[in-house]
Every structure is written in structure tokens, then in C-alpha cells.
Amino acid sequence: MTELDKDHAIWQIVNEVTASIAWNISKKYHRFVEIEDVRQVMNEYAWKRKDKVAEYLIREGEAERKMGYKAFTTFMRRAGERYARKEKSKSLGYELGDEYFYKIVMIETLIKVALSGESHLAGQVLDPDVHGVKAKKQASEGNNLLAMIADVDRAMKKLDLRTYNMLKHKYESDAPLAEIAKEWDISPQRVEQIINRGLRQVSEYLGGETPY
């Protein structure tokens, strides 16, 4: 295994990555963290995990290096997000365990319930067979269905009009992609891209994927 002392050139890459991530996180959590604090936390995290740094960033071949760089960026972003969420929770006086993260498949089900009025789908929202997690019992932990639907509805209203209408068309009436594509005079593949991007945007508005 490569020895990564403090003078190794790899730390320049680490510093560049953490600087970029810290800037984004400090903007997202601007009331709770400072950019230099986030950067320092991530740099310390990387220093304590030199084996992971080497695994991600010291690779042979251009394709492998790109994959490693992407994986390392995700690795560090999660570390920075955990720190920022912890600082936010301390500031607002709640426990990290109270946080709730919406998976894409859950967002899709909530949109269907909200738009179509198909109440029989509500039971799927917290179904562990669907989402792979044990349903939580407290409303504060995300088990209040009406509040969850309201969260998704607010997030959808932040989308651009075309994306919102495509999501509405798909999930309100279960319209096939070809039908939506004909209405908007674009290809079904393009419709799928726009819908998937819209779901990711809704997920981000709701807090993004879990950093844990």
C-alpha cells in the first residue's frame, strides 16, 4: 500500500476536492456552518482514512482514475454533510435520529397518492417490502402521511412548469411515456430524462439522499 505522508502530492487533490465541497455545503447550511470549518473536518476525516484516500485516488488508467475521483468526492461529501447536519441539529435543538430521508421510490408513491387520490396506495408509502426499511412510529420521524404528502407537494411546486406537468401527467393518470412525448412533441427518452431529473430535484428539495 502507498505510504501517504503529509508531503505526498495526493493531498493537493484532496484539498481541491474538499474546498469545492465545503463551499457548496456552507451555502446549503449557511446559518449553521462556516466554509473553513467544513473543509477542516473533511481534511481531518481524509487524513485519518489514508487507506481509503489511496484506494480512491491512486489508480492506473484514465477510466479507473475518473471512477476513483468520483467515488472519493462522494465519500468526502457525505463526511461534510454529516458534520453540517450535526451542527444544524445542535443549533435547532433536535436529534439526528429525527431526520427523515425520502427515497425516490417513496416520492413516486407519494406523488401518486397526492395527485391521483388513490388512497389504497397510501399503505405502500411506509411498507418495508417496498422501501427496505422498518416503518417508523413517530410522526416526527416521518410517519405522518399527510405531512409527507404536503412536503412532496411543496417540493413539486418548485419545479419548472414543464417538469411539473410531465410528472403530473405521468403519476396522476399513469400515462405512458409515448403519450406524454406526443403532447410535448419530444421523444419518449427525453420525457423519461425530464421526469427522472424532476424526481431527483424533488428529492434534493426534501433534503437529498441520506449521508449515513
Disulfide bonds with the S-S distance in Angstrom:
none
